[in-house]
Amino acid sequence: MSDIGGGNLTQCTVGGTDIRNLISSIEYFENILSPTTSCVITINDASGFYEQLRKDGGEDVLISFGERAGESIRMKFKTAKIGERVRVKENQDSYKINCVSSEFIDNNSKEIVKSYQGKKIDEIVKEVHDEYIKSATTLKTSLVTTESTEGQAAYTGTGRSPIAVLRWALKEGKSAESKASNYVYYQDRDGYHFVTIDKMLQGSPKVTLSYSTQDIGKAGGDGSTKIIAFDQQTDTNLLDSTFNGSNSDHWYFYDPTTGVIGGGSKRDGAGDTTHTGRSPVTEKAESARGQRFNFVVAPGFSESKFRDSRDPTIKERKRTLPEHGAQSSAAMQLDNIVMNVRVPGNAKYKPGVKVKLSIPANQEEGSLDKRSGDYLITSVRHVTYRDDKDFKYDVILECKSDSQNKNSAPGAGGIG
């Protein structure tokens, strides 16, 4: 049997109990817009394990799976919710176990009441992460990627959770490298990342994924990079887009003595991004795509919905209106084309990686569909499932692209 699509489930324990013989499927999720990884385990149970789960709760969950003779994903979670049982046959029930990282659970019981003054945003993120998140028990909790911010900021803790403070940082962070400054904070199997989407879009695609309408067997090359199925998402997820900054909602002051809105310093070329195919936001030509600005008359003072108190000089260090517009514009551009792609299981697929999709427009002529081109993987669902007493393994990728130049010939390569 070919290893393509073959899964290898090496570990799945709940509260120390090995439940591999009960498992129907495991779905493991990573997303650049989510501060936590998660997984859903579907159980076919004839042993009464459900009663044990309902009695205890909050058990440690360890999973390890991947493709045969390849890399594996190994993660640790806590049980968060046990689904209702459904009777599938006599003396056998099916139900789901929803699991999240312990950091996400601990976040709801922690409050930040300290003040951060005269620091860069990335320094605040690092301190919050190390003090309030890294102490949890997930296998890898280090902040492995940190993109530098410029300028100083101040945050006065008002009892908000660590994740709420980090979301404030995503909105306020002013990247030293990317004018759009559309930061994300997310977890994958390597740890945590604080980085801009512009940074992710730099460089060349790591792999080319190709779709064929015909079964061309071994002559088709590497079967692990063949697209099993794909569809284009037609509806924008407004919640995801908002987290991504497309509705950048900030308060600015208007000083009637000077006629200045927002104040503060600005950088040359505000609005320039690595995104292609759209006009950048500039001071003379603001984008109307989704951004929303609220103004309040209060000379010399500004406030944000993320703070109850603020250093009165912070207005001199905030990002400018065009820069917030650039963030909103870039976030909306990323939702230009959204493709859901199913490929054979490969544990190396993770969010934040660029890929090239090669979709034929006409199998006879060999021309490419207009949706072919470079994409950013924004969400990954690794699915291992039981099929005829054996485990199969697929990956479902959510890929987004704002590129208007989709006529380049597909390249070759492998995931790095």
Disulfide bonds with the S-S distance in Angstrom:
none
